[in-house]
Amino acid sequence: MQCYFFGDFELENDICPSEIQCLADHERLMQYLVAVSLTLGKEVVMTEEAIHDAQVFVRVNGRSIHYEDIVQGAGRIH
C-alpha cells in the first residue's frame, strides 16, 4: 500500500485489489481503515482511483463500516 498526503486535509492510499486474496486480507484492510478513521476523527471512504465523482465502495466512520451498492452499467451489484 502506498500513502500520499495532499496538503493538510487529504490523504490517498493506493491499494492493489489483486493483493486482497482472502478474507483475512480484507479484514486487515478494514482494520486499517477503521484505525485511520479513529485516529483522524474523520470518515474514510474507499473509491475508484483517479476518477472525478468516483464510485464509493466503502465508508468507514469510527468503528462503523458501510458497504455501498456498486453501480455497474445499468444494473446494481448488491
C-alpha positions in Angstrom: 0.0 0.0 0.0 1.2 3.5 -0.9 0.1 6.5 1.1 0.2 10.1 -0.3 -0.6 13.3 1.5 -2.1 16.3 -0.3 -2.0 19.4 1.8 -3.3 19.4 5.3 -6.7 17.9 4.6 -6.4 15.0 2.2 -4.6 11.7 2.0 -4.8 8.9 -0.5 -3.9 5.2 -0.2 -3.3 3.2 -3.3 -4.5 -0.4 -2.7 -3.9 -3.0 -5.3 -7.1 -5.2 -5.4 -5.1 -8.2 -6.5 -3.3 -8.2 -3.1 -6.6 -8.9 -1.4 -6.5 -12.7 -1.7 -8.6 -13.9 1.2 -11.0 -12.9 4.0 -8.1 -12.2 6.3 -6.6 -9.7 3.8 -9.9 -7.9 3.6 -10.3 -7.9 7.4 -6.8 -6.3 7.7 -7.7 -3.7 5.2 -10.9 -2.8 7.1 -9.0 -2.7 10.4 -6.5 -0.3 8.8 -9.4 2.0 7.5 -11.1 1.9 11.0 -7.7 2.9 12.6 -7.3 5.8 10.2 -10.9 7.0 10.8 -10.5 6.7 14.6 -7.1 8.4 14.6 -8.2 11.3 12.5 -11.7 11.5 13.8 -13.0 11.6 10.2 -15.0 9.5 7.8 -12.8 7.4 5.4 -14.1 6.4 2.0 -12.8 3.8 -0.4 -13.4 4.8 -4.1 -12.3 4.1 -7.6 -8.9 5.6 -8.4 -8.3 8.8 -10.4 -11.9 9.3 -11.5 -13.9 12.5 -11.0 -17.0 11.7 -9.0 -15.7 8.2 -8.3 -18.0 5.4 -7.1 -17.8 5.0 -3.4 -17.3 1.3 -2.4 -16.9 1.5 1.4 -17.5 4.2 4.1 -15.8 3.9 7.5 -16.7 6.2 10.3 -15.0 5.2 13.5 -15.9 1.6 14.0 -18.8 1.7 11.7 -18.2 0.1 8.2 -20.8 0.6 5.5 -20.6 -1.2 2.1 -22.2 0.8 -0.7 -24.1 -0.7 -3.6 -21.8 -0.9 -6.6 -23.2 0.5 -9.8 -22.1 -1.3 -12.9 -23.6 -0.2 -16.2 -27.3 0.0 -15.9 -27.6 -2.5 -13.0 -26.5 -2.6 -9.4 -24.5 -5.3 -7.6 -25.6 -5.9 -4.0 
